Each structure stands twice: as C-alpha cells, then as structure tokens.
Amino acid sequence: VAVEGEVIQFTLSLDGLGGAVKVDGVTQTLPWSGVFGGGAVVSLEAVPDLGFEFVGWSGDLSGSDNPTTITMSGDKNVTAEFLVHSVTVTAAAAPSTVSSGGTADLSATFEDSVGHGPASWLWDDGGAGGSFSPSADVQNPTYTAPENLGDDDLVVTLSVSATCDGANPLQATDTTTLTVEPVAHSLSVAASAEPDDVPSGGTTSLTATFTDSRTHTIATWSWDDGGAGGTFSPSADVQNPTYTAPANPSEDEINIVLTVTATCSGSEPLTASATENLTVQPVAHTLTVTASVDPPALESGGSATLTASYDDSRGHTIDSWSWDDGGAGGSFSPSADVQNPTYHAPENSGDEDVTVTLTVTATCAGATPITASDAASLTVRPVPHAVALNISASPDTVPSEGTTSLTATFSDTRHHDAASWAWDDGGAGGSFSPSASVQSPTYTAPENLGSDDLVVTLSVTATCDGPDPVSGSRSLSITVEPVPHDLSVTASARPRHRHLVLGRRRRGRDLLSFGRRTESNLYRADEHL
C-alpha cells in the first residue's frame, strides 16, 4: 500500500552476452541493475563487443530499436541479445597463369554470419604494377598483369578486402595468386655515326643502342670496319668508341660499312648486329685564320696592332682580308682590308671597361675559294672621369646690393648629368635666389659701404650623378660698387653757446659740426666716433 508522499522506486535489471548497454548515456557492463523512480523513462543503447552484432531486446523490452527507452512502471528485466558476427571472403583468378601483360578475371564471394551484405570492395596487387578494370573497388574486376621482363615466372599475390554494411562493420580479406610468364626474349641493336660524313683521316663518334625485351645488359660489344683500315678508340670492344677513318687519297669519297655486334648477359644469351654507313671525303681543303691584338687592353681612343696569320691545307695564298669591330665605332689604318692593320679604339665614355671583338675574315685564292674567320678581344678602358664647368655673371659689375644673373654649364667626360650644385660667395654676405643649390641662380650683392669697389669671388661646385660621382668647381669675380657718397652739414652760431650738429652718416662715418660764436667763422670736425 502506497503511503502518501512516499517515492515509489523500481529496479531495472539488464543482462546479455557479447556487449554492454548504455543506460542514460553511461556504459554499463552486463549483468547490471539500478533503481529508478516510478514512471521514469530510461534510455537504453546496446553496444556490441568486437565480433558481435546486436539483434534485439527481450524480457520486458522487445524489438530491435537501438537506442530505445523503457518506462519504469514496475521492476523491469531486459536482456540485450548479441550474436557472434563474422565475415568471410574468398578470392579467385581465372586463368591462374597469364602471359606478360595478359588479363585474368577476378572473382570474390562474401558471407556474413548475421546476413549483412558487402558495403565495399578493394582489390590490391601488392605494388606489382598491374591494373584493375573497371576499377579496384568492384567485386569482380578484370586484372591486367604487369609486364614481366625477367627470365622467370612472376607470381603476383592479389588480395581482396570486403566490409559489411552492418551498424558495426567487419572487414575480411582473402588472397589468390596469379602467375605471369616472362615476355618473349628478343635483342635488337642500332648503330649510328655522328657525323656520318668525315674528311680524310677524320673522326666520328659511334653510338650503339640496344633493346633487350627482358632488360638484360650487354655482356660483349664488337665493332668492325670490314678491313677499311680505320681505328677504334679506346678499342673496338666498347659500346661507343671513336672511329678514326683511314686516309682517302682519291678524288672521290669512299663508303665504309661499320658493323657492331652485341651479346646479352641473360641466362640464355642472344646476339644481334647492326650496321652504319660512313662517308669519307677526299683530303679536305681547309683554311685556318688566327687573330691577335697587341696590347690586349688600352685606354679610351688608344691604338693597337692587329695581326692575322693563316694556314691553307692546299698552300693557297689569301686573296682578301676583312677586319670588323662589330659596330663598336673604331677605325682601321690604313684600312680594314689589309692583313695587319692598326686599330684605333672608339672613345669609351662609360664607367666600365668595354670589350671589343675584332673579327678577321680571309678568303683564299684557290680555284674553289674558301673563307675562314677568327676573333680577338680588346679591352678599352673608360675615358678618365672629369667634370668641367663654365660660369658667367651678367652683369659682372653691379651697384651696392645690386643683382646679377649667374649662368653655369656642365660637361662630364662620361656624359653624366649634374646631380647637385652649390654656389658660394666666400662669406661676402650676398644671397642667391631661389637658392645656392640651383644651376643658374640670381645673386644679390652685399652692401658696399666702403670708398672703393668691392670684388666678390663667386664659386660653384657641381657633382655628377654617376656610380662613382666626381665633382668640379669654377669661380669668377664680380665688382660691387660703393654706395653713392653724399654729405649734408647744418651749422649755426649763437653768442656764448656752442652747438653740436650731427650730420648724415655715409660710408661708415659720422659728421660732427661744432659752432662757435665768432665773426662768421665756422669750425668743424669730421671724425670717426
């Protein structure tokens, strides 16, 4: 009998094998029991162990909803039903032996102990290099085997993995093997000569390439010129020797057949050969020219002696000479058409050395003239770097505190512009407008309170804007006339009084006048105060 105000409680008992149950979000190991108030709604969620699958509830709770709830209207006994969960996959390949690069049909079967189906498939060949079609993630793909370039069968292990589509997915893997036979064994050789047309006694680089279907190396090489009389260097038993053709004293070219033979290093060696044709010309007509310059370096605008020597394999003389400086702007004396002229270098007004390439071209006087050239380098140093200024003042004679227009021109042996200007009057006290740092300012002379002309020396310094700036200065003199000289005096005479009269100040002096009552006599003094 319930007593009013008493809280009614009921017991929830849980059991099961192969998992646990979350009670109101807290995982409880089975078996388990707990007490809840009457009418409480308790949340239950079955959590299967690895290898088990939850299949439903029994006891006071039925169905397979997970999670679910139970209302505590009395004592409750609930069992979580778990079944052992296993997945089995079986792989097969048909045929089990294929040729190099051949194909096999792969198949896989799937079994799930609780009836799930496969959610995903994945095939793999362990990095053997084959491919799966249409892809590696289907149940039954076609497999294209890799190329087997060895001498023995290649065994490829093919594995397939499948994952079930249950709430607690399991994965299973199986393997099968596929035998890939070696590729058919073949050996091919190719030969080339570069160049394939040489002068009498000339050399050519021989190159042999090979392809072995099983990627063997070459055990032996052997070159032969069919008894033509040439030589192979370092020997005829290397892959890529240099061949020196025999002398061809005839008037016609000859053809030499060069043969190379190679044997592979496999367990069952194969041998293959190839040929290359080499054309050997008659003794060639050659002309060699050598140019030199002395001295190899000189000052801007300096002169050097050019010398050309030559060698004609057929003993011809030279019919024409031609020198060229590549447009550098120098000159040749007596002309550019003599063997050994004097070269007058151009002015180098830059800041760096200039390299002039002097090229001489000679044409021989034979029946079939040929031409040859050579070049020599000449270093032309920069012109000495100096700045020159010209300045003027207009007018060059001004009144006290008068103005004159100053003009400055600038020249730089390396053709730089002026970066800065600085005018100065040596402390005379004049002024420059708009400032002393412009190229051509207006100068206002100082006041000249003296009796004589004042000579003011005006100097200007300019600095170029080159990478190694240099400066230049120039000065001139202007004449500043004295201020106009005027004098005014005031005098008076009164009995028994003396009067001091101060006159106007001019040229730095004060005029003092003293008056004394004397019969019209005036005494005055003009003294510095």
C-alpha positions as CSV (number, residue, x, y, z in Angstrom):
1,V,0.0,0.0,0.0
2,A,1.5,3.3,-1.0
3,V,1.8,5.9,1.7
4,E,1.0,9.5,0.7
5,G,4.2,11.4,0.0
6,E,6.3,8.2,-0.4
7,V,8.5,7.9,-3.5
8,I,7.9,4.6,-5.3
9,Q,11.1,3.1,-6.8
10,F,11.6,0.1,-9.2
11,T,14.6,-1.9,-10.2
12,L,15.9,-2.2,-13.8
13,S,17.9,-5.4,-14.4
14,L,19.9,-5.8,-17.6
15,D,21.6,-8.9,-18.9
16,G,23.3,-10.1,-22.1
17,L,26.4,-11.7,-23.6
18,G,28.6,-10.2,-26.2
19,G,28.3,-6.5,-25.4
20,A,27.3,-3.7,-22.9
21,V,24.4,-1.3,-22.5
22,K,24.5,2.4,-22.2
23,V,22.0,3.5,-19.5
24,D,21.1,7.1,-19.9
25,G,24.3,7.6,-21.8
26,V,26.6,5.7,-19.3
27,T,28.0,2.4,-20.5
28,Q,27.2,-0.4,-18.0
29,T,28.9,-3.9,-18.1
30,L,26.4,-6.7,-18.1
31,P,24.8,-8.0,-16.0
32,W,23.8,-4.8,-14.3
33,S,20.9,-3.4,-12.2
34,G,19.8,0.0,-11.0
35,V,16.9,1.7,-9.1
36,F,14.7,4.4,-10.7
37,G,11.7,6.3,-9.6
38,G,8.3,5.1,-10.7
39,G,7.4,6.5,-14.1
40,A,11.0,7.3,-15.0
41,V,11.8,6.9,-18.7
42,V,15.2,5.3,-19.1
43,S,17.3,5.4,-22.3
44,L,19.0,2.2,-23.3
45,E,21.6,1.6,-26.1
46,A,23.2,-1.7,-26.8
47,V,26.9,-1.6,-27.5
48,P,28.2,-4.9,-29.1
49,D,31.7,-6.1,-28.4
50,L,34.1,-6.5,-31.4
51,G,33.0,-9.6,-33.3
52,F,29.4,-9.4,-32.1
53,E,26.2,-7.9,-33.5
54,F,23.2,-6.6,-31.6
55,V,20.0,-8.2,-32.9
56,G,17.2,-7.1,-30.4
57,W,15.8,-6.8,-26.9
58,S,14.0,-9.5,-24.9
59,G,12.3,-9.7,-21.5
60,D,10.3,-6.6,-20.5
61,L,11.5,-4.9,-23.7
62,S,11.1,-6.1,-27.3
63,G,12.1,-5.0,-30.8
64,S,15.5,-4.1,-32.2
65,D,15.4,-0.3,-32.0
66,N,18.7,0.9,-30.8
67,P,18.8,3.1,-28.9
68,T,15.4,2.8,-27.2
69,T,13.6,3.7,-24.0
70,I,11.8,1.9,-21.2
71,T,9.2,3.4,-18.7
72,M,9.7,2.2,-15.1
73,S,6.1,1.3,-14.2
74,G,7.4,-1.6,-12.1
75,D,10.5,-3.7,-11.8
76,K,11.9,-4.5,-15.3
77,N,14.2,-7.3,-16.6
78,V,15.7,-6.7,-20.0
79,T,18.2,-8.8,-22.0
80,A,20.3,-7.4,-24.9
81,E,20.6,-10.1,-27.5
82,F,24.0,-10.3,-29.2
83,L,25.2,-12.8,-31.9
84,V,28.7,-13.6,-32.9
85,H,29.4,-11.6,-36.1
86,S,31.9,-12.9,-38.8
87,V,32.6,-12.1,-42.4
88,T,34.3,-14.5,-44.9
89,V,35.7,-13.5,-48.3
90,T,37.0,-15.9,-50.9
91,A,39.1,-14.7,-53.9
92,A,39.9,-16.5,-57.2
93,A,41.6,-15.7,-60.6
94,A,40.8,-17.3,-63.9
95,P,43.1,-18.3,-65.6
96,S,45.7,-18.6,-62.9
97,T,48.6,-18.2,-65.4
98,V,48.8,-15.4,-68.0
99,S,51.4,-14.1,-70.4
100,S,53.3,-10.9,-69.7
101,G,50.8,-8.1,-69.7
102,G,47.9,-10.6,-70.0
103,T,44.5,-10.4,-68.3
104,A,42.6,-12.6,-65.8
105,D,39.0,-12.5,-64.5
106,L,39.0,-12.0,-60.7
107,S,36.0,-13.1,-58.6
108,A,35.1,-12.8,-54.9
109,T,32.4,-14.3,-52.7
110,F,31.1,-12.8,-49.5
111,E,29.5,-14.4,-46.4
112,D,28.2,-12.6,-43.3
113,S,27.1,-14.6,-40.2
114,V,24.3,-12.2,-39.5
115,G,23.2,-11.7,-43.0
116,H,24.7,-8.3,-43.9
117,G,25.8,-7.6,-47.4
118,P,29.1,-6.2,-48.6
119,A,29.3,-2.4,-48.4
120,S,32.7,-2.0,-50.1
121,W,35.3,-4.0,-52.1
122,L,39.0,-3.3,-52.6
123,W,41.5,-5.3,-54.7
124,D,45.3,-4.9,-54.5
125,D,48.3,-6.5,-56.3
126,G,50.9,-5.5,-53.6
127,G,52.5,-2.9,-55.8
128,A,53.2,-5.4,-58.7
129,G,52.2,-2.7,-61.2
130,G,49.1,-4.3,-62.8
131,S,45.7,-2.6,-63.2
132,F,42.1,-3.4,-62.4
133,S,39.2,-2.7,-64.7
134,P,36.8,-1.0,-64.4
135,S,38.4,-0.3,-61.0
136,A,39.9,-1.9,-58.0
137,D,36.8,-1.3,-55.8
138,V,34.3,-3.6,-57.6
139,Q,33.6,-7.3,-56.6
140,N,34.7,-9.0,-59.8
141,P,37.1,-6.8,-61.8
142,T,39.4,-7.8,-64.7
143,Y,43.1,-7.7,-63.9
144,T,45.8,-6.7,-66.4
145,A,49.1,-8.2,-65.3
146,P,52.3,-6.1,-65.3
147,E,55.0,-6.7,-67.9
148,N,57.4,-9.5,-66.7
149,L,60.8,-8.6,-68.1
150,G,62.6,-11.2,-66.2
151,D,63.7,-14.7,-67.2
152,D,61.4,-16.5,-64.6
153,D,57.7,-16.6,-63.9
154,L,56.4,-13.7,-61.8
155,V,53.9,-14.6,-59.1
156,V,51.6,-11.8,-58.2
157,T,49.6,-12.0,-55.0
158,L,46.1,-10.5,-55.4
159,S,44.2,-9.6,-52.2
160,V,40.6,-8.6,-51.9
161,S,39.0,-6.9,-48.8
162,A,35.3,-6.5,-48.2
163,T,33.5,-4.6,-45.5
164,C,29.9,-5.5,-44.4
165,D,27.1,-2.9,-44.3
166,G,26.1,-3.5,-40.7
167,A,26.0,-1.0,-37.9
168,N,29.2,-2.4,-36.5
169,P,31.0,-3.1,-39.8
170,L,33.5,-6.0,-40.1
171,Q,36.1,-6.5,-42.8
172,A,37.6,-9.7,-44.2
173,T,40.4,-10.3,-46.6
174,D,41.5,-13.2,-48.9
175,T,44.2,-13.7,-51.4
176,T,44.8,-15.6,-54.6
177,T,48.0,-15.8,-56.7
178,L,48.4,-15.2,-60.4
179,T,51.5,-16.5,-62.4
180,V,52.8,-14.1,-65.0
181,E,55.0,-15.7,-67.7
182,P,58.1,-13.8,-68.9
183,V,57.9,-11.7,-72.0
184,A,59.3,-13.3,-75.1
185,H,63.1,-12.8,-75.2
186,S,64.5,-10.6,-78.1
187,L,67.5,-8.4,-78.6
188,S,67.8,-5.6,-81.1
189,V,70.8,-3.3,-81.8
190,A,71.1,0.0,-83.6
191,A,74.2,1.8,-84.7
192,S,74.9,5.5,-85.6
193,A,77.8,7.7,-86.5
194,E,78.0,11.4,-85.8
195,P,78.9,12.8,-88.1
196,D,78.3,10.2,-90.8
197,D,80.4,12.2,-93.3
198,V,84.1,12.9,-92.3
199,P,87.2,14.2,-94.0
200,S,90.1,12.0,-94.9
201,G,91.5,10.7,-91.7
202,G,88.7,12.4,-89.7
203,T,86.9,11.1,-86.6
204,T,83.3,10.3,-85.8
205,S,81.6,9.3,-82.6
206,L,80.0,5.9,-82.9
207,T,76.9,5.1,-80.8
208,A,75.3,1.7,-80.3
209,T,71.9,1.4,-78.6
210,F,70.1,-1.8,-77.7
211,T,66.8,-3.1,-76.6
212,D,66.5,-6.4,-74.6
213,S,62.9,-7.4,-74.0
214,R,64.0,-8.9,-70.7
215,T,66.1,-5.8,-69.8
216,H,69.4,-7.7,-69.7
217,T,72.6,-5.8,-70.0
218,I,75.1,-6.4,-72.8
219,A,78.0,-8.7,-72.0
220,T,80.1,-8.1,-75.1
221,W,80.4,-5.5,-77.8
222,S,82.4,-5.8,-81.1
223,W,82.9,-3.1,-83.8
224,D,84.4,-3.8,-87.3
225,D,85.0,-1.6,-90.4
226,G,85.3,-4.5,-92.9
227,G,89.0,-4.1,-93.3
228,A,88.9,-0.4,-94.4
229,G,91.9,0.4,-92.2
230,G,90.5,2.8,-89.7
231,T,90.9,2.5,-85.9
232,F,88.6,2.4,-82.9
233,S,89.4,4.3,-79.7
234,P,89.8,3.2,-76.9
235,S,89.1,-0.1,-78.6
236,A,86.6,-1.9,-80.8
237,D,85.2,-3.8,-77.8
238,V,83.3,-0.8,-76.2
239,Q,79.8,0.3,-76.8
240,N,80.5,3.8,-78.1
241,P,84.0,4.2,-79.4
242,T,85.5,7.0,-81.5
243,Y,86.4,5.9,-85.0
244,T,89.3,7.4,-87.0
245,A,88.7,7.0,-90.7
246,P,91.6,5.9,-92.9
247,A,93.2,8.5,-95.3
248,N,91.4,8.9,-98.6
249,P,93.9,10.0,-101.1
250,S,91.5,9.7,-104.0
251,E,89.4,12.4,-105.6
252,D,86.2,10.7,-104.8
253,E,84.5,9.9,-101.5
254,I,84.6,6.3,-100.1
255,N,81.9,4.5,-98.1
256,I,82.8,2.4,-95.1
257,V,80.3,-0.1,-93.5
258,L,80.7,-0.1,-89.8
259,T,79.2,-3.2,-88.0
260,V,78.5,-3.6,-84.3
261,T,77.7,-6.9,-82.7
262,A,76.3,-7.3,-79.1
263,T,75.6,-10.3,-76.9
264,C,73.3,-10.0,-73.9
265,S,74.1,-11.2,-70.4
266,G,71.0,-13.3,-69.8
267,S,70.9,-17.0,-68.8
268,E,70.2,-17.8,-72.4
269,P,72.3,-15.1,-74.3
270,L,71.1,-13.7,-77.6
271,T,73.3,-11.9,-80.2
272,A,72.3,-9.1,-82.6
273,S,74.1,-6.9,-85.1
274,A,73.6,-3.6,-86.8
275,T,75.4,-1.5,-89.5
276,E,76.1,2.2,-90.2
277,N,77.5,3.7,-93.4
278,L,80.3,6.3,-93.1
279,T,81.3,8.5,-95.9
280,V,85.0,9.6,-96.0
281,Q,85.8,12.6,-98.2
282,P,89.0,13.1,-100.1
283,V,91.7,15.1,-98.4
284,A,89.9,18.2,-97.5
285,H,90.7,21.8,-98.3
286,T,90.9,23.8,-95.1
287,L,91.8,27.3,-94.1
288,T,92.6,28.4,-90.6
289,V,92.9,32.0,-89.6
290,T,94.3,33.2,-86.2
291,A,93.7,36.8,-85.0
292,S,95.7,38.6,-82.2
293,V,95.8,42.1,-80.8
294,D,98.7,43.9,-79.1
295,P,98.3,45.2,-76.5
296,P,95.1,43.4,-75.4
297,A,94.0,46.4,-73.3
298,L,94.3,50.1,-73.9
299,E,92.9,53.5,-72.9
300,S,89.9,55.1,-74.5
301,G,90.7,56.1,-78.0
302,G,94.0,54.3,-78.0
303,S,95.6,52.2,-80.8
304,A,96.5,48.5,-81.0
305,T,98.4,46.5,-83.6
306,L,96.3,43.7,-85.2
307,T,97.9,40.6,-86.6
308,A,96.4,37.8,-88.7
309,S,98.1,34.5,-89.6
310,Y,96.7,31.7,-91.7
311,D,97.2,28.1,-92.7
312,D,95.8,26.7,-96.0
313,S,95.9,22.9,-96.3
314,R,96.4,23.3,-100.0
315,G,99.0,26.0,-99.8
316,H,96.9,28.8,-101.3
317,T,97.6,32.5,-100.6
318,I,95.0,34.8,-99.3
319,D,93.0,36.8,-101.9
320,S,91.2,39.1,-99.5
321,W,91.2,40.2,-95.9
322,S,88.5,42.0,-93.9
323,W,88.5,43.2,-90.3
324,D,85.4,44.2,-88.4
325,D,84.9,45.5,-84.8
326,G,81.2,44.6,-84.6
327,G,80.0,48.1,-84.9
328,A,82.0,49.3,-81.9
329,G,82.9,52.5,-83.8
330,G,86.7,52.2,-84.0
331,S,88.7,52.6,-87.2
332,F,91.4,50.6,-89.1
333,S,94.5,52.1,-90.5
334,P,95.4,52.2,-93.4
335,S,92.1,50.2,-93.9
336,A,90.1,47.2,-92.7
337,D,91.2,45.3,-95.9
338,V,94.8,44.6,-95.0
339,Q,96.3,41.6,-93.1
340,N,97.8,43.5,-90.2
341,P,96.2,47.0,-89.7
342,T,96.4,49.3,-86.8
343,Y,93.1,49.6,-84.9
344,H,92.1,52.9,-83.3
345,A,89.7,52.2,-80.5
346,P,86.5,54.2,-80.0
347,E,86.0,56.5,-77.1
348,N,84.7,54.7,-74.0
349,S,82.7,57.3,-72.2
350,G,81.0,54.8,-69.9
351,D,82.0,53.8,-66.4
352,E,83.1,50.2,-67.1
353,D,85.6,48.6,-69.4
354,V,84.3,47.8,-72.9
355,T,85.3,44.6,-74.7
356,V,85.6,45.0,-78.4
357,T,85.5,41.8,-80.5
358,L,87.8,42.2,-83.5
359,T,87.0,39.7,-86.2
360,V,89.2,39.0,-89.3
361,T,87.9,37.1,-92.3
362,A,90.1,35.7,-95.0
363,T,89.3,34.2,-98.4
364,C,91.9,32.0,-100.1
365,A,92.9,32.4,-103.8
366,G,92.3,28.8,-104.8
367,A,90.1,27.6,-107.7
368,T,87.4,26.9,-105.2
369,P,87.9,29.6,-102.7
370,I,87.0,29.0,-99.0
371,T,86.6,31.6,-96.2
372,A,87.7,31.4,-92.6
373,S,87.4,33.8,-89.6
374,D,88.8,34.3,-86.2
375,A,88.3,36.9,-83.5
376,A,90.4,38.5,-80.8
377,S,89.2,40.6,-77.8
378,L,90.3,44.1,-77.0
379,T,89.6,45.8,-73.7
380,V,89.0,49.5,-73.9
381,R,89.2,51.3,-70.6
382,P,86.9,54.2,-69.8
383,V,87.9,57.7,-70.5
384,P,89.3,59.4,-67.4
385,H,86.4,60.8,-65.4
386,A,86.3,64.5,-65.1
387,V,83.8,67.3,-64.7
388,A,84.2,70.7,-66.4
389,L,82.2,73.9,-65.6
390,N,81.8,77.2,-67.3
391,I,80.2,80.1,-65.5
392,S,79.4,83.7,-66.2
393,A,77.7,86.6,-64.4
394,S,75.7,89.2,-66.3
395,P,76.4,92.0,-65.5
396,D,79.8,91.4,-63.8
397,T,79.7,94.9,-62.2
398,V,76.8,95.8,-60.0
399,P,75.9,98.6,-57.6
400,S,75.9,98.0,-53.9
401,E,73.2,95.4,-53.2
402,G,72.6,95.0,-56.9
403,T,71.8,91.7,-58.6
404,T,73.5,89.7,-61.4
405,S,72.3,86.6,-63.3
406,L,74.7,83.7,-62.8
407,T,74.9,81.0,-65.5
408,A,76.6,77.7,-65.2
409,T,77.1,75.0,-67.9
410,F,78.2,71.4,-67.1
411,S,80.1,68.8,-69.0
412,D,81.2,65.3,-68.0
413,T,83.7,63.1,-69.9
414,R,81.4,60.2,-69.2
415,H,78.3,62.0,-70.2
416,H,76.7,62.0,-66.7
417,D,74.3,64.8,-65.7
418,A,74.9,67.1,-62.7
419,A,73.3,65.7,-59.6
420,S,73.9,68.7,-57.3
421,W,75.0,72.4,-57.4
422,A,76.5,74.6,-54.7
423,W,77.2,78.3,-55.0
424,D,79.3,80.3,-52.5
425,D,80.4,83.9,-52.3
426,G,83.2,83.3,-49.8
427,G,81.4,84.9,-46.9
428,A,80.9,88.2,-48.7
429,G,77.3,88.4,-47.3
430,G,75.3,88.3,-50.6
431,S,72.5,85.9,-51.3
432,F,71.4,83.5,-54.0
433,S,67.9,83.2,-55.4
434,P,65.9,81.0,-55.4
435,S,68.8,79.2,-53.5
436,A,72.5,78.5,-53.8
437,S,71.8,74.9,-54.9
438,V,70.4,75.6,-58.3
439,Q,72.4,75.7,-61.5
440,S,71.9,79.3,-62.5
441,P,70.7,81.5,-59.6
442,T,70.4,85.2,-59.3
443,Y,73.0,86.8,-57.0
444,T,72.2,89.8,-54.8
445,A,75.5,91.6,-53.9
446,P,76.1,92.8,-50.3
447,E,76.0,96.5,-49.4
448,N,79.4,98.1,-50.1
449,L,79.9,101.0,-47.6
450,G,83.5,101.4,-48.4
451,S,85.1,104.0,-50.6
452,D,86.4,101.5,-53.2
453,D,84.9,98.9,-55.4
454,L,84.4,95.5,-53.6
455,V,85.5,92.4,-55.5
456,V,83.4,89.3,-54.7
457,T,84.6,85.9,-55.7
458,L,81.7,83.6,-56.6
459,S,82.4,79.9,-56.8
460,V,80.2,76.9,-57.8
461,T,80.7,73.2,-57.3
462,A,78.8,70.6,-59.3
463,T,78.7,66.8,-58.6
464,C,77.8,64.3,-61.3
465,D,75.2,61.5,-60.9
466,G,77.4,58.6,-62.0
467,P,78.0,55.5,-59.9
468,D,81.4,56.9,-58.8
469,P,80.5,60.6,-58.5
470,V,83.2,63.3,-59.2
471,S,82.9,67.0,-58.6
472,G,84.2,70.1,-60.4
473,S,84.4,73.7,-59.3
474,R,84.8,77.1,-61.0
475,S,84.9,80.6,-59.8
476,L,84.6,84.2,-61.2
477,S,84.7,87.7,-59.7
478,I,82.2,90.4,-59.8
479,T,82.7,94.1,-58.8
480,V,80.3,95.7,-56.3
481,E,80.4,99.5,-56.5
482,P,80.3,101.6,-53.3
483,V,77.1,103.1,-52.1
484,P,76.7,106.7,-53.5
485,H,78.7,109.2,-51.4
486,D,76.8,112.2,-50.2
487,L,77.3,114.7,-47.3
488,S,75.0,117.2,-45.7
489,V,76.0,119.7,-43.0
490,T,74.0,122.0,-40.8
491,A,75.7,124.9,-38.9
492,S,74.5,127.7,-36.5
493,A,76.2,130.3,-34.3
494,R,74.8,131.9,-31.1
495,P,76.6,134.1,-28.6
496,R,78.4,132.2,-25.8
497,H,77.0,128.9,-26.9
498,R,78.5,126.0,-28.8
499,H,76.3,123.7,-30.7
500,L,77.0,120.2,-31.8
501,V,75.3,119.2,-35.0
502,L,75.2,115.6,-36.1
503,G,75.2,115.2,-39.9
504,R,74.1,112.3,-42.1
505,R,76.0,109.1,-41.9
506,R,77.7,107.9,-45.2
507,R,80.2,105.2,-45.9
508,G,80.5,104.3,-42.2
509,R,81.3,107.8,-40.9
510,D,79.5,110.4,-38.7
511,L,79.8,114.1,-39.3
512,L,80.2,116.3,-36.3
513,S,79.8,120.0,-36.6
514,F,80.7,122.4,-33.8
515,G,79.6,126.0,-33.9
516,R,81.2,128.9,-32.1
517,R,80.1,132.5,-32.0
518,T,82.9,134.1,-33.9
519,E,82.6,136.6,-36.6
520,S,81.1,134.3,-39.1
521,N,83.9,131.8,-38.6
522,L,82.8,128.2,-38.6
523,Y,84.9,125.5,-37.1
524,R,84.0,121.9,-37.9
525,A,85.4,118.5,-37.4
526,D,84.9,115.3,-39.4
527,E,86.0,112.4,-37.2
528,H,85.1,108.8,-36.5
529,L,83.1,108.4,-33.4
